[in-house]
Amino acid sequence: MTEQDWLSSEDPAAMLEHAIHRRFSGVRRQPDRPSDRKLRAFVAAAKCAHCEPRVSGMPLVDAAHYVAMASCRSLGEKAAILRDIVGNPFRPVTLPVVRAASHMSAAALESGASEEVYCPWLTPTVLSLAEAAYQERDDDGNLDDARLAVLSDSLEEAGCDNADLLRHLRGQVWLPRRVIDDQNWPEGWYPSPAAHCRGCWAVDLLLGKG
């Protein structure tokens, strides 16, 4: 599976298979498989009442595959949910870290205290907004778009310039060139077809959740 396949796929089972088994592309190794927490988040967000009794006793990976292949809801919707939770494995976003030695007192440095390593984007305001977005869901059980937009603005004010992270929180997704209903759509940022789930890769990244 290529990055273009991942971004445009409406086959969540194939996407899940690729993500779990960490396929190789030439000499470039793809990132580790989604954590069990991510798989549980996908099952919770993508399953329906029909799936519930069937997956309750299954091993986690089997349950995720069952939900991905079940036809009780749109495959395209489940693919979008998986992208929201896992992100783009071909272009993972990482947080920049800096050492805080310049902010430590001379006495602390002389005593051999460890230099604190932190991400400059993670201000108290950003962390508070991210936690609120994670905990306070809307009436449908999804993360609230308005809260995520405010979080994105706060991140940008804190110096974040990562388009993937900011635009994801603002409900946009990067899509490759494609043809839909005989219309040629150029590559670019488009409104995401999926709501944000608890387990959304962007919020989890900010909160340090694997």
Phi, psi and omega per residue, in radians:
M1 nan 2.277 3.104
T2 -1.611 3.001 3.086
E3 -1.082 -0.685 3.117
Q4 -1.089 -0.702 3.085
D5 -1.054 -0.790 -3.099
W6 -1.075 -0.738 -3.063
L7 -1.256 -0.482 -3.048
S8 -1.953 -0.076 -3.032
S9 -1.136 2.526 2.958
E10 -2.078 0.522 3.126
D11 -2.112 1.485 -3.069
P12 -1.099 -0.491 3.124
A13 -1.153 -0.760 3.113
A14 -1.162 -0.679 3.107
M15 -1.101 -0.764 -3.131
L16 -1.123 -0.737 3.114
E17 -1.042 -0.779 3.131
H18 -1.104 -0.810 -3.074
A19 -1.148 -0.704 -3.070
I20 -1.262 -0.696 -3.037
H21 -1.662 0.090 2.958
R22 0.861 1.067 -3.108
R23 -1.055 2.648 3.105
F24 -1.670 2.508 3.055
S25 -2.175 1.728 -3.033
G26 1.144 -2.191 -3.139
V27 -1.793 0.066 -3.081
R28 -1.628 2.096 -3.131
R29 -1.519 2.323 3.098
Q30 -1.325 2.761 -3.128
P31 -1.075 2.889 -3.137
D32 -0.990 2.754 -3.141
R33 -1.084 2.770 3.094
P34 -1.033 2.511 3.120
S35 -1.170 2.863 3.075
D36 -1.029 -0.598 3.117
R37 -1.092 -0.718 3.110
K38 -1.143 -0.716 3.125
L39 -1.118 -0.721 3.097
R40 -1.105 -0.691 3.128
A41 -1.109 -0.698 3.113
F42 -1.124 -0.798 3.129
V43 -1.049 -0.785 -3.110
A44 -1.115 -0.679 -3.067
A45 -1.412 -0.554 -2.996
A46 -1.726 -0.289 -3.088
K47 -1.349 2.875 3.074
C48 -2.264 -3.108 -3.113
A49 -1.044 -0.571 3.132
H50 -1.157 -0.638 -3.107
C51 -1.352 -0.533 -2.969
E52 -0.844 -0.968 -3.087
P53 -1.193 -0.415 -3.086
R54 -1.398 -0.553 -3.062
V55 -1.680 -0.161 -3.003
S56 -1.060 -0.564 -3.115
G57 -1.860 0.113 -3.082
M58 -1.445 2.642 2.907
P59 -0.988 2.651 -2.987
L60 -1.022 -0.805 -3.114
V61 -1.110 -0.719 3.116
D62 -1.124 -0.689 3.131
A63 -1.114 -0.723 3.125
A64 -1.112 -0.732 3.110
H65 -1.135 -0.708 -3.134
Y66 -1.086 -0.818 -3.136
V67 -1.111 -0.674 -3.138
A68 -1.104 -0.625 -3.072
M69 -1.603 -0.290 -3.103
A70 -1.079 2.466 -3.055
S71 -1.733 0.284 -3.062
C72 -1.361 -0.175 3.026
R73 -2.576 2.957 -3.020
S74 -1.032 2.267 3.075
L75 -1.126 -0.640 3.101
G76 -1.080 -0.664 3.118
E77 -1.150 -0.729 3.135
K78 -1.195 -0.617 3.069
A79 -1.099 -0.714 3.113
A80 -1.147 -0.664 3.084
I81 -1.089 -0.753 -3.139
L82 -1.100 -0.716 3.097
R83 -1.116 -0.647 3.140
D84 -1.143 -0.634 -3.076
I85 -1.450 -0.741 -3.057
V86 -1.555 -0.558 -3.039
G87 1.482 -2.789 3.132
N88 -1.794 1.822 -3.087
P89 -1.151 -0.259 3.121
F90 -1.506 -0.262 -3.127
R91 -2.511 1.162 -3.102
P92 -1.153 2.526 3.111
V93 -1.688 2.298 3.074
T94 -2.108 2.729 3.122
L95 -1.542 2.326 3.093
P96 -1.256 2.412 3.130
V97 -2.117 2.572 3.092
V98 -2.335 2.753 3.075
R99 -1.617 2.471 -3.011
A100 -1.725 0.462 -3.106
A101 -1.007 -0.635 -3.086
S102 -1.165 -0.285 -3.117
H103 -1.753 -0.043 -3.104
M104 -1.564 2.638 -3.140
S105 -1.270 2.751 3.120
A106 -1.053 -0.688 -3.133
A107 -1.098 -0.686 -3.133
A108 -1.165 -0.711 3.141
L109 -1.157 -0.715 -3.139
E110 -1.147 -0.515 -3.122
S111 -1.377 -0.073 3.119
G112 1.474 0.314 3.139
A113 -1.105 2.504 -3.127
S114 -1.172 2.490 3.086
E115 -1.311 2.205 3.136
E116 -1.215 2.383 3.089
V117 -1.921 2.250 -3.082
Y118 -2.619 2.860 3.059
C119 -1.685 2.181 -3.089
P120 -1.150 -0.322 3.122
W121 -1.299 -0.430 -3.000
L122 -1.464 1.189 3.075
T123 -1.298 2.832 3.079
P124 -0.952 -0.647 3.136
T125 -1.143 -0.804 3.136
V126 -1.061 -0.810 -3.120
L127 -1.117 -0.698 3.119
S128 -1.119 -0.753 3.140
L129 -1.182 -0.681 3.128
A130 -1.141 -0.734 3.123
E131 -1.144 -0.711 3.106
A132 -1.114 -0.716 3.115
A133 -1.105 -0.645 -3.127
Y134 -1.225 -0.695 -3.042
Q135 -1.503 -0.640 -3.010
E136 -1.721 1.690 -3.105
R137 -1.639 2.856 -3.134
D138 -1.421 -3.051 -3.057
D139 -1.119 -0.389 3.124
D140 -1.599 0.037 3.137
G141 1.498 0.098 3.129
N142 -1.714 2.866 3.058
L143 -1.148 2.491 -3.041
D144 -1.351 2.168 -3.086
D145 -1.057 -0.661 -3.120
A146 -1.136 -0.724 3.108
R147 -1.104 -0.722 -3.124
L148 -1.169 -0.612 3.097
A149 -1.134 -0.726 3.088
V150 -1.123 -0.716 3.093
L151 -1.045 -0.753 3.128
S152 -1.079 -0.764 3.113
D153 -1.078 -0.715 -3.134
S154 -1.157 -0.681 3.082
L155 -1.072 -0.780 -3.132
E156 -1.099 -0.698 3.103
E157 -1.130 -0.481 3.137
A158 -1.449 0.000 3.068
G159 1.892 0.022 3.134
C160 -1.215 2.240 3.100
D161 -2.174 0.327 -3.137
N162 -1.430 1.914 -3.061
A163 -1.098 -0.662 -3.120
D164 -1.048 -0.766 -3.109
L165 -1.233 -0.862 -3.085
L166 -1.129 -0.785 -3.086
R167 -1.248 -0.575 3.083
H168 -1.081 -0.779 3.124
L169 -1.131 -0.439 3.115
R170 -1.589 0.193 3.033
G171 1.388 0.518 3.114
Q172 -2.085 2.668 -3.127
V173 -2.374 2.483 3.099
W174 -1.449 2.208 3.139
L175 -2.187 2.479 3.090
P176 -1.299 2.999 3.068
R177 -1.056 2.416 -3.125
R178 -2.688 2.855 3.112
V179 -2.017 2.139 3.137
I180 -2.251 2.145 3.139
D181 0.903 0.803 3.092
D182 1.162 0.174 3.088
Q183 -1.848 2.335 -3.116
N184 -1.556 1.959 -3.136
W185 -1.749 2.113 3.137
P186 -1.237 2.779 3.082
E187 -1.164 2.627 -3.135
G188 2.788 -3.008 -3.140
W189 -1.545 2.310 -3.133
Y190 -2.333 2.755 3.054
P191 -1.021 2.344 -3.132
S192 -1.226 2.436 3.120
P193 -1.396 -0.105 -3.057
A194 -2.043 2.591 2.986
A195 -1.302 2.780 3.072
H196 -1.380 2.338 -3.132
C197 -1.781 2.785 2.919
R198 -1.157 2.114 -2.965
G199 2.035 -0.087 3.075
C200 -0.831 2.240 -3.014
W201 -1.044 -0.606 -3.060
A202 -1.213 -0.803 3.122
V203 -1.186 -0.727 3.110
D204 -1.061 -0.658 3.125
L205 -1.076 -0.778 -3.119
L206 -1.162 -0.583 -3.108
L207 -1.604 0.012 3.113
G208 1.239 0.509 3.130
K209 -1.678 2.254 -3.120
G210 -1.403 nan nan
